[in-house]
Amino acid sequence: MAKTKKLRIIPIGGLDEIGKNLTAFEYSNEIVIVDCGMAFPDNDMPGVDMVINDITYLIKNAQKIKGIFLTHGHEDHIGGLPYFLKEINVPVYGTRLTLGLVEHKLKEHNMLSRVQLIRTRAGQIVDTGKYFSIEFIRTNHSIADSVALAIKTPVGTIIHTGDWKIDSTPIVGEPIDLTRLGELGNEGVLALMSDSTNVERPGYAMSERTVGDKFDMIFQGCDKRIIVATFASNVHRVQQIIDAAAKNKRKVAVSGRSMENIVEISILLGYMKVPEGVLINIDNIKKYRPNQVVIITTGSQGEPMSALTRMAFSDHRKVEVTKDDLIIISASPIPGNEKPVSNVINELFKIGAEVIYKSLMDVHVSGHACQEELKLMLAITKPKFFIPVHGEHRHLVLHKKLAEQVGIPPSRSFVLSNGTVLEMDESSAKVSGTIPAGQVLVDGLGVGDVGNIVLRDRKHLAQDGLIIIVITIDQETRTMVSRPDVISRGFVYVREAEQLIDEVKTISEDAVSTCLSRRNVDWAMMKNTVKSGVARYIFERTKRNPMILPIIEEV
């Protein structure tokens, strides 16, 4: 009897982290991929611009891949696409706004003409290859056109929720299609893969409209210029800011490249409605009185180069914050960004501006489902197996425990890690090994050329500084032409540490003289002798370990 083929679910990114979402579904000789995101670098990655997935396994199996299916247009779900598509050019499926944002991204990488983008809509079913069909199901999130995916396979249906919440009064479009999700549950769902971001929060996520009501209340009667910082991708939030501004007869200017791009795309595709004459160029804000202007800006996460951060530190070329400004930060800090956000708020307070943020007023609601919504999703889909996704490790574990409350036995829930392979058939599921699934660092135009050794050196330089010792040797006489030249960067200021630097020169001279007195001179050994002698002396004197770089020149 032939062995029954199994479905392999392979999360490559997005587990034990927030970001880099990418999951492969493999059956026989076919693979479909859900999302292709990036993550922002941690504090221990100095100089790195972004982090993308290691797709070694997918490159080896490129001929099997039938397409990439996108749940929505956030960077942690589409940001890695240009780098993926340079290696593996396959069709990309997504809804209208999602592909609008992808198009803009591919244009920046000069790749748009090479990639097949296939527009889909909620309710549509796409058959791909012999074994997979994917149904797009309408959901609500903090960006328009978000969908869940029902992935039909020969062994059963997998529902991948994407990022979602229940919003009964969405700003644009209709509420999440719970009816269709319930129908799929009645038909039989083999496995549910559900967003775990807000599993720690009880109750339900509030509707986006509640923020709009708060904006109306703040804008009414305010005689200050208003600056609102929010996520550029939160089209609904930006729409509500524009609506509140128009209602209170204010002009709206946009600051920040990502904000300008998304507003332009959203208006072009009809996802944002701006009344005639409300939107003005940021260069023209001085033509209006402060109480006639609203500025929508990036920088809600305290990013160093963002528009709000530059405003707070008086480094913005077009906007100078004063005590007559009201700043609204309409976002919650992503874990790890609390300190940069706090620094920006403190700087704004120092200027004398009035600042409203989530701790003071409900000017932000989450786009992710809370506990009661998560339980409802489990209850209506009735999955045989459950796989929590999109969260740090604690989120995944807590989501598994939440699933127990609605009757999913622990033995049927799987807390996976990136690279873990879960094999399933109609009645069973088990972990069956791993594939490579690390991270690739992007720095400027370099992809993957910054690794652990480079990061280690960068951290070493940042923490302890650098000493360069330049030694010039006469080739004929085998003697030093002059005393070593010592250059310090990030360690000590040379003019204020003359005695220390002079001693470094003496130790270097002695080490070189000792090496030159030998019959065979090994330059590598000479460098190591100088390095170890100087390092030992500096640590004894300063209890610091700067990077020491001896350079030997021959004349």
TINU-677766 format. One record per residue: residue in three letters; z, x, y of N, C-alpha, C, CB in turn. Coordinates in steps of 0.05 Angstrom, whole numbers, plus 5000, padded with zeros to 4 digits. Glycine has a CB too. Layout:
residues N
alaZXYZXYZXYZXY;...
***
This chain:
residues 555
met500050174976500050005000500050185025502549815000;ala498250125044498050285068500550255085495450215084;lys501250475097503650475114502950325140504550775121;thr504750145148504349985172504550165197506349755174;lys502650145215502750305240505050195257500050285255;lys506150375273508350305291507650345320510950465284;leu508850185337508550225366510550435374509049955381;arg509550625390511250835401511650795431510051125395;ile514150755439514750735468515950995477516750495473;ile514551125497515351395505515851405535513051595497;pro518351375544518951415572518751705580521751305579;ile516951775598516552055606518052115632513552115610;gly518551905649520151935673521451665680518452035696;gly523551675696524851435705527451365692523051205701;leu528251515671530851475658532751695665530551445627;asp535351625667537351825677536751915705537552065657;glu535351755720534551835748533451585761532452065748;ile533251595788531751395803529251525814533551265827;gly527051465802524551595810522851685786525051825828;lys520451785791518651895771517951695749519952135759;asn517951435755517551245733514751275720517850955744;leu514751305694512351325678513051285649510951615682;thr511851075637512351015609509750985594514050755606;ala509551115571507151085554507650915530506151375545;phe505750745523505850575500503550655482505750265507;glu504150745458502150855440502050705414502751155434;tyr499650625406499250495380496650605368499250175382;ser496950715344494550845331493251045350492550625323;asn490751005357489351195374488951095403486551255362;glu490850925412490650825439493350855453489850525439;ile493150915480495550935497495050775522496251235503;val497050615531496950505558499450605573496850195558;ile499150645598501350755615502250555636500451025628;val504850535639505950365661507150545682508050165649;asp505950525706506850665730506550975728509750605735;cys506551095752506151385753507351485779503051465751;gly510051515779511451565804512251855809513851395805;met513651895831514752155839517652115847513052285862;ala519052335851521752325861522052525883523852385838;phe523952475900524552665922526252895911525852535946;pro526053135921527553365910530553335916526553625922;asp532153445897535053455901535753675920536453505874;asn538353685928539253895947538954175935542053845955;asp538854195908538654455896535754545891540254465869;met533954415906531054485904530054565931529454255891;pro531054775944530254845971527254895973531755085981;gly526054765994523154815999521254635984522555095994;val522254495963520554325947519954065961521854265919;asp517453975960516553735974516953485957513653755982;met516353495932516653265914516853365885514453065917;val517753175868517953235839516253035824520953225830;ile514553135806512952955790513453015760509952995796;asn512252855743512852875714511153095701512252615700;asp512353205680510953385662509353205643512953575646;ile506653215645504953035629503453185607502952885647;thr504753405598503453565577502653395553505453785567;tyr504353215544503753055520501352875526506252885513;leu501152765550498952585556496352735559499552425581;ile496452985570494053145572492953205544494653415587;lys494753275525493853325497492653075484496253425481;asn493452835493492452585481490752425501494852425472;ala489552575520488052445541485852245531486752645559;gln484652315509482452145498483451875489481052295475;lys486051855484487151595475487851405498489751645459;ile488051505522489151345545487051155555490051535568;lys487850895555485950685564486350605593486450435547;gly488550675605488950605633491850625642487950325639;ile492250615668494850615680495250345693495250845701;phe497450205687498049945698500449965717498649735675;leu500049885741502149925762503649665767500850015788;thr506349685770507949445775508149385804510749485763;his508149585821508249545850507749805865511049425859;gly507749795892506750025907508750215919505149925929;his511250225908513150415918512550695907516050335909;glu513350895923512751175916513851255889513851365938;asp516151155881517251235855515751115832520251155854;his513650955839511950835818508950905821512250535819;ile508150995845505351075848504951355859503950875867;gly507151485868506951745883505751975867509551825892;gly505951955840504952175823502052145815506552205799;leu500751915823498051855814496052065821497151595826;pro495852175846493752375851493952615833493952455880;tyr496352705827496652935810495952875781499653045812;phe496752635772496052545745492952525742497352275738;leu491652395761488852335759487152595762487952135780;lys488252805774486753055775486553175747488153255794;glu488553115730488653215702487253025683491453265693;ile487752765686486752555668485652325684489052455648;asn482952305685481752095701481351845685479052195714;val483051645689482851395674482951165694485251375652;pro482150925686482250695704485150635712481050445691;val485550535737488150455747488050165754488950635772;tyr489950005743490049725747492449655765490249565720;gly492049475784494249395801493449165819495149635818;thr495449045831494948815849493948915876497548645853;arg493248735894491648795917493048995936491048545932;leu495548935943496949115961497549385948499648985971;thr498249375922498849615908496449805908499649555878;leu494049695902491749865902490849945930489349725888;gly491549785950490949855978492550115985491749635997;leu495050125976496650365981495650605965499650305975;val494850545940493750765923491150875935493150655894;glu489450705946486950795958487550985981485350555969;his489450915998490151096020491151366010492250956038;lys492751355989493751605977491551775966495851545955;leu489651655952487451805940485551915961485951625920;lys485251765983483651876006484752136016483451666028;glu487452146019488752386029488252626011491752336032;his487852565985487252785965484252815960488752725939;asn482552675975479652685972478852625943478652965979;met480052405932479552335904478552055901482052375888;leu478451895923477851615920475251555905477851485947;ser473251705911470551645899470551705869468451805913;arg472451865859472451945831474051765813473452225829;val475651585824477551425808476751135808480351455820;gln476851015784476250725781478850565785475050675753;leu478850405807481150235813480349945807482050265843;ile481849815790481149535782483349345792480949525751;arg482549175811484448985823485148755804483348885850;thr487648695802488548475786490348285803490148575761;arg491148065791492947875805494947765785491247645818;ala497147665795499147535778497847315762501547435794;gly498447295736497247095719494947195703496446855735;gln493847425711491447525697492147685672489847705717;ile490447675652490847825628488548025625490947645602;val489248285621487248495618487248595589487748725638;asp484948565576484748685549483648975552482848515531;thr485049155539484249435541484249555513486049595560;gly481949655504481749765478481949555456483849975474;lys482749645433482949475409485649345406482149625384;tyr487749485415490449405407492149285430491849635396;phe491449325455493249245477491949035494494049485494;ser493548835503492748665526495248645544491748385516;ile494748655570496948665589496748425608496848925605;glu498948275610499048035627500748105652500147785612;phe499648045675501148095700502747845708499148175723;ile505347875712507147645718508447685745509247615695;arg508247485762509247495789512347535790508547245805;thr513247735806516147775810516647805840517148035795;asn519147825847519947885875521248155877521847665886;his520648305898521848565903521548615932520348795885;ser522348855941522348915970519549015979524349135976;ile517548965963514749005971513048785959513749295962;ala511148695974509448465965507748545940507548375987;asp506848345926505048385903506248535880502548535912;ser508848505876510248635854509848455829513248675860;val509648585806509248445781510848565758506248445773;ala511448395739512448495713509948495695514748305701;leu510148635672507948655653508848555626506848945652;ala507248375614507648305586505548455570507447985581;ile506348645554504548815539504348715511505549115540;lys502048595504501648485477500648715459499648245477;thr501948755437501248965418501048835390503249195418;pro499948985370499848875343502548815330498249065325;val504748945341507348895329509048695345508849155326;gly508048615368509548425384509248465414512548435377;thr510548305430510348315459512648475471510148035471;ile511948665489513948815504513748715533513449125502;ile516048635545516048565573517348795589517648305578;his515848905608516849105626517048975653514849365627;thr519548955663520048795688519048925713522948735690;gly518549195713518249335738520849305754515849225754;asp520649345780522949295798522949005807522949495823;trp525148865805525048575810527748465819524148435785;lys527648235830529948065835529047775836531548155861;ile530847585837530147305841530547235871531947125823;asp528347165884528447075912527146805914527047285931;ser528846595917527846325918526246255943530046125914;thr526746425964525346375990524046635999527346266011;pro522046735985520846985993519346956019518947085971;ile518947186033517647186059514647126055517947456073;val513447246035510547216029510347136000508947466036;gly508546945994508046875966510146685954507847125949;glu510146675927511846495913514146635899510246335892;pro516246485890518446605876517546725849520646405870;ile519146885837518647005811517946795791521047175801;asp516046845773515046655754516846645730512146715746;leu519246525733521146505711520046325689523846405721;thr518346135697517245945677515646105656515445735690;arg513846285666512146435647513946625630510046605663;leu515946745643517646925627519146765605519747065646;gly519946515612521246345592519346275570522346095605;glu516846215577514846155556514446385537512146075569;leu514346625548514046865531516446895513513647115548;gly518846835524521246835508521146645485523646775525;asn520046405489519746215468517646295447519045935479;glu515546435457513546535438514546765421511046615454;gly516446915432517647135418517147405432516447155390;val519247525441519047785454520347995436520447785483;leu518748205430519748415413521848585428517548595402;ala521148655452523048825468522748765497522449125462;leu525048785511525148755540525949025552527148535549;met524349125572525049365587525649275615522749585585;ser528149285624528949155649530349355668530948925643;asp529649315694530749465716533749465717529649355743;ser535049705718537949725716539249815743538649925695;thr537749835764538649955789541349835799536649925811;asn541449565799543749435811545649315790542849215829;val545749435766547449325745550449335752546949475719;glu551149505771554049525779554849305798554549795792;arg552849155809553448955829553648675816551348955851;pro555948535820556248265809554548065825559148175809;gly554147825813552847615827549847635828553947595855;tyr548747535851545847535855545147695880544847245858;ala542747805880541747935904541047725925539148115898;met541747775950541247585971538247575978542747655997;ser537347345988534547315995533847486020533947016001;glu531347576020530447736043530647576069527547826038;arg530447316067530547156092533147176107529946866085;thr535347236093537947266106537847496126540147316085;val536347706121536047926140534547826165534648166127;gly532447666160530947556183532747396202528647386173;asp534547236190536447076206538247256223538146896188;lys539047486210540747676224539247806247541847886205;phe536747876243535047996265534847796288532248066254;asp534347546282534147336303536647336320533547056291;met538947336306541547326320541947576338543847306299;ile541247806327541648056343539748066367541148306325;phe537247996362535248016384535747826407532447966372;gln536747586400537247386421539247486442538147116409;gly538347496467540147566489540747866491542747426485;cys539548026474539948316476538348426499539248466449;asp539648566517538248676540537548976537539948636566;lys537849076513537249356508534549386493539449486491;arg533449636494531249686477532249696448529849966484;ile530749586429531649576401529949756384531549286390;ile531249936369529850106350530850046322530350416357;val529049966304529749896277528550096257528849606270;ala530350216241529450396220529550256193531050656220;thr527450266178527450146151525350296134526749846152;phe525250216108523250336090520550246099523850256061;ala518650436101515950366109514650166090514250616111;ser515350186064514050016044515149736043514350146017;asn517349686057518549416057517049236076521549426064;val514749146068512848986084514248736094510348916069;his515848606077517248356085519148416108518648236061;arg520648636106522648706127521148756153524248946118;val519048906152517548966177516448706189515249166171;gln515448526172514448266181516648116196513348106158;gln519048116185521247966198522048096225523647956179;ile521848356226522448486252520448406272522548796248;ile517848406264515748326283516048036291512948366269;asp516747856272517147576278519447536298517847416252;ala521747676294523947656312523247766340526447806301;ala521647976341520848096366519047896381519348356362;ala517047776367515247586380516747346390512947506360;lys518647246374520247016382521747066407522146936359;asn522547316411524147386435522447536456526547566427;lys519847486454517847586474518047886479518347446501;arg518248036456518248326458515748436445520748436443;lys514848666455512648816443513748996421511148986465;val512049056402512849226379511149476378512649056352;ala512449706376511149966372512150076346511650166396;val510350226332511050336306511050646308508950246284;ser513150766296513351056296513851166268515751146315;gly512451386262512651506235510051456220515051376219;arg508951676208506351656196506151456173505551936186;ser508151456156508051276133508350986142510351336113;met509950936163510250666174507550576186512450656195;glu506350756202503750686214501650616193502750916232;asn501550776172499550736150499950466136499650966130;ile502450406129503050166114502649916131505850166102;val503449926156502949696174499949646177504249746202;glu498449866180495449836183494249716157494150116188;ile495049816134493949716108494849416104494949886085;ser497349356110498349086105496948876123501349076110;ile496448956148495048776166492148736157495148886196;leu490948956149488148946140487748766115487149236134;leu489748776097489548626072490848346075490948776050;gly491948286098492948016103495847976094491247816090;tyr497348196087500048166078502048156101500748386059;met501048216125502648216149501148066171503448506158;lys502547876184501347726205502647806232501647416201;val501047916250502147996276500847836298501648306281;pro502447676313501247526335499747696355503447366350;glu497647586366495947726385497547846408493847536397;gly497148106413498348236436501148336432498348056458;val502348296408505048386403505248686397506348216380;leu503248786381503349066373502149236395501749106346;ile503649446403502749636423502949916412504349606449;asn501450096424501550376417504150506427499150536428;ile505250686411507850816418507650956445508651006397;asp505151036453504751176478505250996502501951296480;asn505150736498505250536520508050416524503250326516;ile510050506509512650376511513950396539514550486490;lys513250606554514450636580513350446601514050926590;lys511150306594510050116612511649856613507150046604;tyr513549826594515149586592518149646597514749456564;arg519549436606522449466609523749486581523649226625;pro526149616579527449656553527749386538530149776556;asn528449166551528848916537526348776530530548736554;gln524048916533521448796525520248946501519448806549;val521749136490520649306469522349316444520249596480;val521049316421522249386395520649606383522349136376;ile521949816373520650036359521450026329521450316372;ile519450006312520050016283519350296273518349796267;thr521250426260520950706253521850776225522650876273;thr520850996215521751116190524351266195519651296177;gly525651356174528051526177530651386169528251606205;ser530451166155532951026147534551186126532250756135;gln533351396115534851556095535651836106533051596070;gly535351866133536152116146534452346138539052176138;glu531952296131530152516123529752706147527352406114;pro529852966142529953166165527653136184529953436154;met525153076175522853076193522052786201520553206179;ser523652586194522952316199523252246229524652116182;ala522052026237522051956266524851906276520251716271;leu526451756262529151696272530951946274530551496253;thr530652126255532252376256531452536281531852546230;arg528852546286527952696310528852556335524852726309;met528952296335529952156359532952216363529651846355;ala534452216341537352256342538052536353538652226315;phe536352736346536853016354535053096378536253206331;ser534152886393532552926418530153106413534353046439;asp528853066390526553236383523953066380527153386358;his524052816388521752636386520052656411522552346380;arg517452696408515752746432515352496449513052846423;lys515652256437514952016452517351826456512851866437;val519551856442521851676445524351836450522151496419;glu525651776472528251906478530451696477528152046506;val532251726458534451536455536451576477535751556427;thr537451346488539451356509541651156502538151286537;lys543751156520545950966515545150676519548251036535;asp542750636529541650366533540050266510540050346559;asp540250406487538650326463540550206442537150566451;leu539450006427540849896403539249986379541049586405;ile540450136361539150226337540150076313539550536333;ile538349956297539049816273538049976249537949526273;ile539750056231538850196206538849986184540750436199;ser536449886178536249656159535449766131534049466169;ala537349906119537050016092539750126083534850246092;ser540050146057542450276046541650556038543550126022;pro543450756041542751026032542251036002544951226040;ile540051165995539551225966541751425958536651335962;pro542851395933544851595924543951885929545451555894;gly545652035943544952315950544252345979542752405932;asn543452115992542652126020544852036039540251946024;glu547251996029549451886046550052076069551951846029;lys550152336063550852536084548752546106551252806072;pro546152576099544152586121544052336138541352626109;val544452096125544551846140546951846159544651606121;ser549251936149551651946165551252136189554052046148;asn549952366184549452556206547752426228548052806195;val545652276220543952146240545551946256541552016226;ile547151776242548751576256550651706276550351406235;asn551951926267553852066285552352176310555152306270;glu550052286307548552386330547752156349545952536321;leu547051926338546351706355548851606371545251466338;phe551151606358553651536372554251736394555951516351;lys553751996388554252196409552652156434553752476398;ile550152056430548451996453549551766469545551936443;gly551051586455552251356468550751096461552151386498;ala548751116442547250876434549050696417544750956418;glu548350436417549650246400548250256373549649956412;val549750276351548450306324549650086306548950586312;ile547749936293548549746273547449836246547449456280;tyr549149846226548349926199549749756179548850226194;lys549149786154550049596133553149566132549049676106;ser554549776138557549756137558549566159558750036141;leu557049526180557949356202556849076201557149486229;met554449046190553148786189551048776167551848726217;asp550448536157548548506135545648526145548948246120;val544848776152542048816161540348926140542148996186;his541248906114539648996092540348846067539949306087;val538448766051538948666024537348826005538248356022;ser538348835980536948995960534648845948538949075937;gly532649005938530348885925530748885894527949045932;his533148945885533648965856535648755847534649245849;ala535248655823536948445811539748545806535748345785;cys541648365812544448415806545248295778546348295828;gln547748305771548648245744547747975734551648265742;glu548147765750547447495740544447465736548447285760;glu542847585753539947575749539147735724538547685774;leu540347965720539748125696540347965671541348385697;lys542647825671543447665647541447435643546347555650;leu540547315666538647095664536047195651538146975691;met535047425660532647545648532847575618531947815662;leu535147685610535647715581535747445566538247875576;ala536947255580537346995567534646845563539246815583;ile532846865583530446705581528246845565529346645609;thr528347115564526247255548527047285519525747525560;lys529747265513530747275486529547505469530147015472;pro529747745479528447965464529848035438528248215481;lys528348135419529548225393530948495398527348255371;phe529648665416530748925423530848945453529149155410;phe532749115463533049145492533049445499535649005502;ile531549505520531449785530531949785560528649925523;pro534349855569534749865598533250105610537849895604;val531950065633530350275646531050285676527350225642;his529750465690530050495719532950515728528750255732;gly534150745721536950785729537951055720538650565719;glu540251135732541651365723543051295697543751475744;his544151495683545151445656547251225655546351705644;arg549051225675551151025675550050745678553151085698;his547850715694546650455698545550355671544350475719;leu544250535656543050455630545250365611541450685618;val547450515610549650455592550950185599551850675592;leu551350145625552549895634550749655629553249905664;his548149695632546249485626546249415597543349565635;lys546549605580546749555551549249385545546949825535;lys551449445559553949295555553649005566556349425569;leu552148985588551548715599549948545579550048735626;ala548048685566546448535546548148435523544248725535;glu550348575516552048475495553248205502554348675490;gln553748155528554947905537553047665532555647915567;val550447715531548547495526547447515497546247505546;gly548947655480548347635451546547855440547147385446;ile545948065455544348285443546248485430542548425465;pro546148505403548048695390547448985399547748675359;pro549549145401549149425409547149575392551849575408;ser546949505367545049635349542149575356545549555320;arg541649365373538949295381538349365409538548995377;ser540249515422539749625449539449925447542049535469;phe537650035463537050325461537250445489534350375448;val539250615493539350775518537851035513542450825527;leu535451055524533751285519533951485541530851185515;ser532751715536532451925557529451985559534052185550;asn528652105581525852185585525052365561525452325612;gly522752295549521752455527522452355500522652735529;thr524352165499525152045473522951855463527951895475;val522351865438520351695426521751475410518351845408;leu521251215418522350995403520050865387523750785422;glu520350855361518350735344519150455336517750905319;met517350255338517949985332515849855314518249825358;asp516749675297514849485285515949205289514449545254;glu514949005275515748725280518748675277514248545262;ser520148835261522948775254524849005258523048685226;ser523849245264525749475266524949655289525749635240;ala526849815298526450015319528250245314526849895347;lys527250495318528950725315527750955331529150805285;val529551135340528751375354527551565334531051505370;ser525251675340523851845320522852115332521551695307;gly524552235348523752495359523452495389521252595346;thr522352715399522052755428519352885433524352915440;ile518452855459516153005468516953145494513652805473;pro515453345504516153475529516053275552514153715535;ala518153275568518253085590520053195613519352815581;gly519453425622520953545643519953465670520953855641;gln520453635690519553575717517853805727521953535736;val515953735744514053925756514553915787511053875749;leu514954145799515654145827513054195844517654365834;val512854035865510554065883511554185910509153785888;asp510354415917511154545942508554615957512754805936;gly508054455979505554495993503254415975505154786004;leu501254595972498954555955499554655926496554685966;gly501754775922502454885896503654675878504255125898;val502654645854503654455835504554605810501554235827;gly507254615806508254745782508655045785506554685760;asp508055155808508355445811511155525821506355555830;val512855325826515655375833517255295808516555215859;gly518455485795520055435771522955515775518855575747;asn524355535753527255595755527855865768528455585727;ile526156065762526756335773526356325803524856545760;val524156195812523656185841525856025855520956045847;leu526755805843528955645855531555805856529355385839;arg531955955834534356125834534356325856534656275807;asp532056455861531756645882532156515910529156795881;arg530956275913531256135939534156065944529555885939;lys535555975924538455915927540056165933539555765902;his539356375919540756635924540356725953539656855905;leu537856705963537256785990538756606010534256765996;ala538856346004540156156022543156196023539555866013;gln544356276001547256306000548256576009548156255971;asp546756786002547757056007545957236025548157195981;gly543557156030541857316047540357536032543457426069;leu539157716047537357916036537758186051534457826038;ile537858406035537758666047535358816035540458826041;ile533658916053531359076045531959366052528658976059;ile531559546032532059836037529359976033534259946018;val528360086055525660226054526160526053523960146078;ile525160646031525560936027522861066026527160996001;thr522361276042519761416043520161696031518661436072;ile518561766011518762015997516262186000519361975967;asp516562446006514362636008513562705979515162886025;gln511062655972510162695945510262995937507262595942;glu509563175955509463455949512163585946507863605970;thr513963535966516563665966518663515950517563695995;arg517963265942519863095927522463065942520363205900;thr522263015968524562975985524062726002525263216003;met526262616013526062386031525062476058528662236034;val523162336069522062406095524062356117519462236101;ser525662136114527762076134529861906120526461916159;arg531861846135533961666124532761396117536361636143;pro533861256097532760986091532960796114534260866067;asp531060616116531160406136532260156123528260356148;val534260036135535659796123535059556141538659846120;ile534059346129533459096143535158876130530359026141;ser536558726147538258506137537258236147541158546146;arg536958046129536257776137538157576123533257716129;gly539657436139541457236128543957346116539957066108;phe544457606119546857736108548757806131546157976091;val548058006146549558086169547658146192551558326164;tyr548558126217546958216240547358516242547858066266;val545158666240545258956237546859086260542459066236;arg546358996285547659126308550759086308546559016333;glu551658876294554558826294555858936268555058526296;ala554359066251555359176226554359456222554658996202;glu554359616243553159886241554460066220553360026268;gln557160046218558460216198557660136170561560186202;leu557559876165556759786138553959876131557059476136;ile552159836150549359916146549060216142547559816170;asp550560366158550460656155551360746128552160786177;glu553360616117554360686090552360606069557060546085;val550860386073548760306055546560516054547560026063;lys545960626078543960846079544861086064543360916108;thr547361166067548461396054548461366023551361456063;ile549261126014549361075985546461085974550660795979;ser544560975989541760975980540661265979540060805999;glu541361425999540561706000541561855975541561846025;asp544161815969545361955947544061875920548361895945;ala543461615918542261515893539461625890542161205893;val537961645911535161745910535262045904533661695937;ser537062195917537262485913537962545884539462605931;thr539762385872540462425844538062385826542762235836;cys536562185832534162125815532062345818532961855822;leu531662435843529562645849530262915836529162665879;ser532862955832533663215820532963235790536663255824;arg532263015779531563015750528663095747531962735737;arg527963195723525263295718523163065720525063435691;asn523762845706521862615706523062395724521462505677;val521462325744522462115763521161845755521662195792;asp522961665749522061385743522661205767523561285717;trp520561105780520960945804522660695798518260865816;ala522260575775523760335769526760395766522760205743;met527360635753530160715750531360775777530360955731;met529660905795530660965822531460715837528561125838;lys529660515836530260265849532860135839527960065846;asn533160135812535560015800538060165808535260005770;thr537860435809540160595817541060535845539560895814;val539060515864539660445892540860165893537060455909;lys539659975879540459695879543359665869538559525863;ser543959785847546659755835548759885852546759865807;gly548160125863550160265880550760105905549060535887;val548660005919548959855943550359595937546259805957;ala549659455916550859195909553859225904549559075884;arg554559445890557459485884559059535910557759735865;tyr557859695928559259755953559559505970557759975968;ile557359355972557459115990559458905979554658985992;phe559558875953561358675942564258765947560958635912;glu564859025944567559125949568359085978567759425942;arg566459115996567059096025567058806035565059246041;thr565358636024564958366036565458136016562158346046;lys565658195990565857985969563357795970568457825972;arg561057915977558557765978556457905961557557726006;asn554457755952552357865934549557805945552557745906;pro548757935967546057885977543957995958545758026005;met541557885961539357985945538658255957536857785945;ile538358465940537758735949535058815939539958945939;leu533358885958530558945951529759225960528658735964;pro530059425942529159705950526159725949530459905930;ile524959855970522159905971521760205974520759745995;ile520260325955519760615956516860665963520560745929;glu516460825984513760895993513361195988513260826023;glu510861275981510161555978508261636000508961615950;val508661866012506761976033505862256025508061976061;
***
